[in-house]
Amino acid sequence: MTKRRTTARELVAHVLIEALPYIRRFHGATIIVKYGGNAMVEPELKQAFARDIVLLKLVGLNPVIVHGGGPQIGALLDRLDIPTKFVHGMRVTDSATMDVVQMVLGGSLNQEIVSLINANGGRAIGVTGKDGDLIRARKMEARVSSEDVHEPEIIDLGHVGEVEQVNGAVLDTLTEGGFIPVIAPIGIGPDGESYNINADFVASSVASHLNANKLVLLTNTSGIQDHNGETLTGLAVKELDELIEDGTVIGGMLPKAKCAQEAIRNGVQSVHILDGRVAHVLLLEIFTDQGIGTLISRSHA
């Protein structure tokens, strides 16, 4: 007997049926998405991301976006002939650089994301951490050790900060009103000064303060990998601790892994590290049985 081939219509129906229990399960859930990497650069991926976010909102989830913009900041600094210096992967941010950061993150880039979501049927509103006292920040210090010096040297990073407090009431007001917040990672200090903050850590802090169900970090890799380069699809936070301790997680993935640790320990139910180079990766991870990328939870089954 010849096996009948599945038609395109049947395949679509199967996908919708597979998504149904997840839509029901996550209805009303808050999901924080750190948006960056190739997903913010390639036109097709930008459109796919915007449509995913709109769909999440329409089926009853509450997405909140925190975006990066390091490459875009670097490109404008180059055009303006403003030199760039990095310490431990962090951009030293003097006053001139901070002006550029605010122009890019709080201005052009934030509004581009808002416009893209709205053009696809969403209701997005762009904010920075300075709006409504959303993100209170403190100055970050970098300590550099040297074999020649007994005490670590403290490097002044300028207007580089870390999150001290998140005013969740601002975001609650927006999400309850049916809006999709798009947050530029700029915080405000005790004296009103502006601080450039790592977007991954802003996303983690926002997720923790909102008691989010999920934190999603979009990257340019398939997720956390083992020593053989295989993607680890499911990890308990204790297993992640071990991977960091034994040096498996290094380089650009290390700060993302630490964000995941912090979020899980602060009550976020799960953290997803996904490949933003895959179109509709958010929908594939949240609404399908197999998912895609690395899922981190308090205790993975």
NUKOL-802497 format. One line per 4 residues: number of its first residue (from 1); their letters; for each residue x, y, z of C-alpha. Coordinates in pm, 1 decimal. Each point is the difference from the previous one (the first is absolute). Layout:
BEGIN
NUM = A = X,Y,Z; ...
This chain:
BEGIN
1 = MTKR = 0.0,0.0,0.0; 139.3,339.1,-102.0; 39.7,245.4,287.4; -188.7,324.1,-61.9
5 = RTTA = 212.4,314.9,2.3; -88.5,273.2,248.6; -147.4,299.8,-178.1; 106.8,357.7,68.1
9 = RELV = -338.2,73.4,158.1; 30.3,-298.2,232.9; 350.2,112.7,98.4; -128.9,347.9,86.9
13 = AHVL = -283.0,-152.3,203.0; 246.5,-222.3,186.6; 217.1,300.5,90.5; -302.6,190.9,130.3
17 = IEAL = -120.7,-297.0,205.2; 350.2,-48.8,145.2; 7.9,367.0,101.8; -341.9,-5.0,171.6
21 = PYIR = 103.9,-141.7,342.2; 290.7,243.9,17.2; -225.5,295.2,-84.1; -235.6,-110.4,276.9
25 = RFHG = 284.3,-61.4,246.0; 173.9,334.2,-53.6; -307.1,220.0,-35.4; 62.3,308.3,214.1
29 = ATII = 367.2,-87.8,51.7; 268.0,269.1,-7.4; 292.7,-70.2,-232.0; 309.4,222.3,-12.9
33 = VKYG = 190.5,-11.1,-328.6; 353.1,133.4,-37.2; 21.6,95.6,-367.1; 340.2,27.7,-165.1
37 = GNAM = 251.4,-152.3,-238.7; -85.3,-91.3,-360.1; -372.1,9.8,79.5; 35.5,379.2,30.4
41 = VEPE = 193.6,41.1,-324.2; -136.5,-221.7,-278.3; -327.9,133.3,-149.0; -175.1,-338.9,-23.2
45 = LKQA = 90.8,-86.8,359.0; -117.4,340.4,123.1; -337.2,-54.5,-164.5; -26.3,-353.1,139.7
49 = FARD = 80.8,124.8,350.3; -261.6,275.6,-17.2; -267.6,-243.6,-117.9; 90.5,-246.9,276.1
53 = IVLL = -35.4,271.7,264.1; -335.6,114.1,-137.9; -127.9,-358.9,-8.0; 112.5,-61.8,359.0
57 = KLVG = -199.5,304.4,110.2; -307.6,-95.0,-202.4; -21.0,-351.0,151.0; 14.3,135.6,353.2
61 = LNPV = 364.7,21.1,104.4; 161.7,322.7,123.0; 331.5,47.9,-184.0; 246.9,265.0,120.9
65 = IVHG = 301.7,72.7,-219.7; 343.8,117.2,113.2; 228.6,74.6,-292.6; 372.7,34.6,-43.5
69 = GGPQ = 184.4,198.4,-265.3; 376.6,-29.1,48.9; 87.5,-32.2,-371.8; -222.5,295.4,-91.3
73 = IGAL = 160.5,212.9,273.9; 345.7,-100.5,-120.8; -82.3,89.6,-358.3; -116.8,351.2,93.7
77 = LDRL = 302.8,55.9,225.9; 224.9,-91.8,-294.5; -178.4,244.9,-228.6; 40.3,273.5,260.6
81 = DIPT = 368.8,-88.9,55.8; -61.9,-64.4,372.0; 250.1,-261.7,122.1; -131.1,-315.6,168.6
85 = KFVH = 164.9,-191.9,282.4; -118.9,-324.5,157.3; 83.7,-143.7,344.7; -114.1,-357.7,66.3
89 = GMRV = -238.1,29.5,-295.1; -159.5,320.6,132.0; 11.7,321.5,-198.1; 166.9,283.3,191.4
93 = TDSA = -265.7,270.7,-23.0; 109.6,361.1,38.5; -243.6,290.4,-40.5; 36.3,17.0,-379.0
97 = TMDV = -50.2,-373.9,-32.4; -301.1,12.5,232.2; -159.4,260.4,-227.4; 38.4,-241.8,-291.7
101 = VQMV = -135.5,-290.1,208.4; -312.6,199.2,78.2; -41.3,107.7,-362.5; 19.9,-359.4,-123.1
105 = LGGS = -164.8,-202.4,278.2; -256.6,250.0,123.5; -63.0,157.2,-338.6; 41.5,-151.3,-344.7
109 = LNQE = 29.1,-368.4,89.8; -277.8,-5.3,258.7; -239.5,180.1,-232.2; 88.4,-229.5,-289.4
113 = IVSL = -102.7,-303.4,207.5; -319.6,172.5,116.0; -91.7,94.8,-356.7; 65.9,-352.4,-127.8
117 = INAN = -226.3,-158.5,262.0; -274.7,255.7,-59.0; 21.8,-48.9,-376.4; -73.0,-369.8,58.8
121 = GGRA = -313.0,67.1,203.5; 140.8,45.1,350.0; -23.4,289.3,246.1; 357.1,60.6,113.6
125 = IGVT = 129.5,287.9,210.4; 370.2,83.0,27.3; 152.1,99.8,333.2; 342.5,32.3,156.2
129 = GKDG = 81.7,-78.6,359.9; -18.3,375.3,65.8; -370.2,19.0,-89.1; -221.2,-17.0,306.6
133 = DLIR = 307.2,-80.7,210.1; -18.4,-347.8,-152.9; 360.2,-109.6,62.9; 198.9,137.0,291.5
137 = ARKM = 370.3,-55.7,-60.2; 330.7,26.1,180.2; 345.7,47.7,-144.9; 185.5,-320.6,-83.7
141 = EARV = 365.0,-48.3,89.6; 236.0,-228.8,-188.3; 282.1,-162.4,194.0; 304.4,-116.4,-196.3
145 = SSED = 251.7,-230.7,166.3; 369.8,-6.8,-86.9; 289.0,-218.3,109.4; 202.9,314.6,72.7
149 = VHEP = -259.1,153.0,231.4; -132.2,-153.0,321.5; -332.9,184.6,-3.3; -226.7,-0.9,-308.7
153 = EIID = -0.2,324.7,-196.1; -335.7,178.8,-13.0; -78.2,121.3,-353.1; -241.2,288.9,-47.0
157 = LGHV = -249.6,-107.6,-267.5; -170.8,338.0,-6.1; -375.4,-18.2,-54.9; -21.1,-379.6,20.7
161 = GEVE = -249.5,-114.6,257.6; -177.4,-295.8,151.0; -362.7,-38.1,101.4; -85.7,96.3,355.3
165 = QVNG = -380.7,2.4,-19.6; -278.2,-48.9,-256.9; -329.5,186.4,28.6; -231.5,-279.5,-107.7
169 = AVLD = -310.3,221.3,32.3; 97.6,180.1,-321.9; 6.3,-324.6,-197.7; -313.0,-134.7,168.9
173 = TLTE = -187.7,312.3,-108.4; 111.2,-43.8,-360.4; -68.1,-374.5,-25.9; -338.9,28.6,171.4
177 = GGFI = -88.5,267.1,-254.4; 71.2,-242.7,-282.3; 335.2,152.4,-96.4; 332.4,-173.1,-69.1
181 = PVIA = 285.0,177.3,183.3; 327.8,33.1,-191.0; 277.0,92.6,244.5; 332.1,164.4,-83.3
185 = PIGI = 257.6,-103.4,266.1; 80.5,344.9,133.9; -35.3,56.7,374.8; -12.6,307.4,218.9
189 = GPDG = 234.3,60.5,293.9; -70.3,160.1,339.0; 99.2,343.7,-127.3; -186.8,-29.4,-331.0
193 = ESYN = 301.3,-114.0,-201.9; -48.1,-249.1,-284.2; 158.6,-345.4,-5.1; 59.4,-246.7,-280.8
197 = INAD = -94.4,-348.0,127.6; 56.1,-343.9,-154.6; -330.8,-99.1,-161.9; 22.1,-363.6,114.7
201 = FVAS = 19.2,106.9,363.2; -280.8,253.2,-44.1; -217.4,-276.4,-145.9; 86.6,-230.6,290.7
205 = SVAS = -76.8,270.6,256.6; -329.7,91.1,-165.4; -98.9,-368.7,-11.9; 83.4,-40.7,369.0
209 = HLNA = -187.1,311.6,113.2; -309.9,-90.5,-203.7; 5.5,-365.6,113.8; -0.5,-92.1,-367.6
213 = NKLV = -83.8,-350.8,-113.8; 272.3,5.6,-262.9; 316.8,188.2,-89.9; 113.5,-45.6,-360.2
217 = LLTN = 349.7,100.9,-111.0; 51.1,14.2,-376.9; 358.2,-69.2,-108.6; 200.0,-82.6,-311.3
221 = TSGI = 57.0,-361.1,109.3; -225.4,-304.4,35.1; 15.5,21.8,379.8; 233.9,-123.1,273.4
225 = QDHN = 232.1,-267.8,-134.7; 200.4,-280.2,161.0; 371.7,-70.5,-55.7; -85.9,-178.5,-326.6
229 = GETL = -192.3,294.6,-140.3; -337.4,-168.3,46.3; -287.8,223.3,108.9; -132.6,-82.7,345.7
233 = TGLA = -377.1,16.4,-28.6; -94.9,-23.9,368.2; 192.6,97.8,313.3; -75.2,34.9,368.4
237 = VKEL = 158.3,308.2,152.5; 237.8,-223.5,202.3; 122.4,-158.8,-323.3; 56.5,346.2,-142.2
241 = DELI = 204.0,88.0,311.2; 225.3,-299.5,-71.1; 45.4,93.0,-367.6; 110.2,348.9,100.9
245 = EDGT = 228.7,-134.0,272.6; 179.3,-251.8,-225.9; 51.7,253.9,-280.3; -244.9,-148.3,-251.0
249 = VIGG = -190.3,328.7,-18.5; 239.5,275.3,-103.4; 23.9,314.0,-213.3; -315.8,180.4,-104.0
253 = MLPK = -223.2,-274.7,137.7; 130.5,48.3,354.9; -190.7,322.2,82.8; -318.1,-149.9,-146.0
257 = AKCA = 43.3,-310.1,214.8; 49.8,217.3,308.1; -315.3,192.9,-87.6; -183.9,-331.2,-18.2
261 = QEAI = 135.2,-101.3,342.5; -108.4,329.8,153.7; -347.6,-10.8,-153.8; -76.1,-357.9,106.2
265 = RNGV = 120.5,62.8,354.1; -219.0,311.8,14.8; -314.9,-192.8,-85.8; -22.1,1.8,-380.4
269 = QSVH = -140.7,-339.5,-99.2; 217.5,-64.3,-305.1; 268.1,161.3,-215.0; 32.8,-75.9,-370.6
273 = ILDG = 320.8,70.8,-193.4; -94.6,-7.9,-367.6; 158.7,46.6,-340.1; -133.2,330.9,-130.0
277 = RVAH = 122.8,-91.2,-349.0; -292.9,-243.3,-30.0; -319.4,162.8,-128.4; -295.3,-24.9,243.8
281 = VLLL = 222.2,-153.0,266.8; -226.0,136.6,277.1; -303.1,-186.8,-129.8; 199.3,-319.2,-56.4
285 = EIFT = 128.0,6.2,358.1; -319.6,94.9,179.9; -272.3,-174.7,-201.2; 153.0,-329.5,-117.6
289 = DQGI = 76.6,-327.2,177.4; 365.8,-19.8,-98.4; 93.9,364.6,32.8; 332.3,139.4,-116.2
293 = GTLI = 304.4,121.2,194.6; 88.4,-40.9,368.9; -263.8,-4.8,273.5; 121.5,71.5,354.6
297 = SRSH = -222.3,-59.6,302.1; 30.1,-47.6,374.1; -12.7,-378.2,-37.1; -19.5,-138.3,-351.6
301 = A = -201.2,-321.1,-40.2
